[in-house]
């Protein structure tokens, strides 16, 4: 099992790259393809960064915005700024 790389940034061009061993199967294919973390800062490790295409880099931030244990909002970082601010889908709308 290889690590998943992901980055965070403030949108100003500076980013911090992280690499973590996956611990969640979001693709439901039997392989660990996501990293659990507290992405939204609510103190709960109920969000994830997902390597959807299995290339070793996170593609999607999956968040549990209402803390019910279900990932209900998905975002991309299309500009590679580490901001994860491009909505893909949300059940909260």
N, C-alpha and C positions, 0 to 999 in steps of 0.2 A: 504494500500500500504506500503510495507516495503522498507527500504533503500537498496541500492546496495553498497557493500563493494568493494574496489579496493586498490591497493597499487602501490607505485612508489619507485624506488630505482636506485642506480647508478651501480648495478651489483656486488657490493662488499659484498653482504649479508645483509647490512642494508636497511631496508625498512620503509616507512611511510604509515600507513593504513588510509584510508579515508572512510567515509560512507555518502552517499548522496541520497536524495529522487529522484527516477527516474522522468524524465520529457520528455521522447521521446519514441515512439513505433517503434523500428526498426524491430521487428518480424512481423509487420503488422497483428497482431492478436487481436488488440484492447486493449492490456494491455501495460502499461508503463514499459519498460524493459531496458532502457538505460539512461545514464547521459550525458547531453551536457556539453562540456568543450572545452577549447583551448588547446588541447593535443600537437599540433606541435609548439606552441609558436609564431604564426603569428599575434596574437592580435585579432583573430576572434574566437568567440565561435561557431565553425562550425564542431567540431569533437565530438566523443562520446565514452564512455566505455559502452559496451553492455553485459548484463546478458543473454546470449543466451539460457541457459538451465533453467532459472528462479529459481536458487538455492540461490540467494541473493549475489552472488559474480560475479564481471565482468569477462567475458571470452575473450572478443574481443575488441581491440581498433580499432575504425572505423574513418578514417581520410579523410578530404577533402583537398587533397594536392594542388589542383590547384585553390582553392577558388571559385568554380563555384556553390556551394550549393549542390553538390552531393558527398556523401561519396564514395571514389574511391580506398581506400587502407585499408586493414584489417590485423591486427597483433594479435598474441597471446603472452602471458607471460608464456610459458610452464615450465619454471624453477622456477616460483614464486619469481623472483628477482625484480619485478617491472619495468623491462626494456621494456617490450612489443616489443620485437625485432624479433619475429618469423613470417615472412610473411605468410599470409594465401592466400590472393588474392589481386591483384592490377590491376586496369584498366589503370594504368600509364605505364605499361610495353610495 
